[in-house]
Amino acid sequence: MKIIDSTIIVALISMAGTIIGSMIGVMKSNDKTLYRIEQLEKKVEAHNNLVERMTIVEQEEKSNEQRIQRLECEKYD
């Protein structure tokens, strides 16, 4: 009977070790995933900021081009 009892104890200890190891692995993987998502969010935010700034520059360019055309027309009139 003692052989069965010790076998069960060893099996329970092994199961506990496996469960704990798996949980630690999942938590570490989750931390890495969250870190990567945060880094991607920062890159997307920087990209969106660049897009907004380029839109402003394009609008200013159009405005400057129109002013230059008006000045050229005034110069030749």
N, C-alpha and C positions, 0 to 999 in steps of 0.2 A: 504494500500500500504506500510506503514511503517513496518508492520510485515514481509513482503516479503523482503524488503531491509535489515532489520537487520538479517534475516535468511541467506541471501546471504553473508553478511559480516562475520557472524559467520562461515559459511561454508568455505569461502576463508581463514580466519584466521586458521581454523582447517587444511585445506589442506596445507597451508604454514608451519605450525608446523610439520605436518606429513612428508613433503618433507625434511625439515631441519633435523628433527630427523633421518630420514632414511639415509640421506647423511652423517651425523656424525657417525652413526653406521657403514656404509660401510667403511668410512675412518679409523676408529679405527680397524675394522677387517682387513683391508688391511695392516695397520701398524703391527699388530700382525703376519700376514702371512709373511710379509717381514722380520721381526725379526727372525721368526722361520727358514726361508730359509737361512738367514745369519748364524745362529747357525749350521744348517746342513752342510753348505758349509765349515765352520771351522772344523767340525768333519771329513768330507770327506778329507779335505786337510791334517789333522793330520794322518788319516789312510793311505793316499797315501804316505806320508812321511815315515811312518813306513814300508810300503811295500818296498819302495826304499832302506831303510837302511837294511832291512832283506835280500834283494837280494845281497847287497854288502857283508854282513856277510856270506851268503851262499857261495859266490864266494871265499872269503878269507878262509873259512873252507875247501873247496875243494883243494885250493892251499896248505894249511898247511898239509892236509892229504897226498897229493902227496909228499911233502917234507919229511914228516915223513917216508913214505914208502921207499923213496930213501935212507934216512939215515939208515933205518933198513937193506936194501939190502947191502949197503956199509959196514955196521958193520959186517954182516955175511960173506962177501966175502973175 
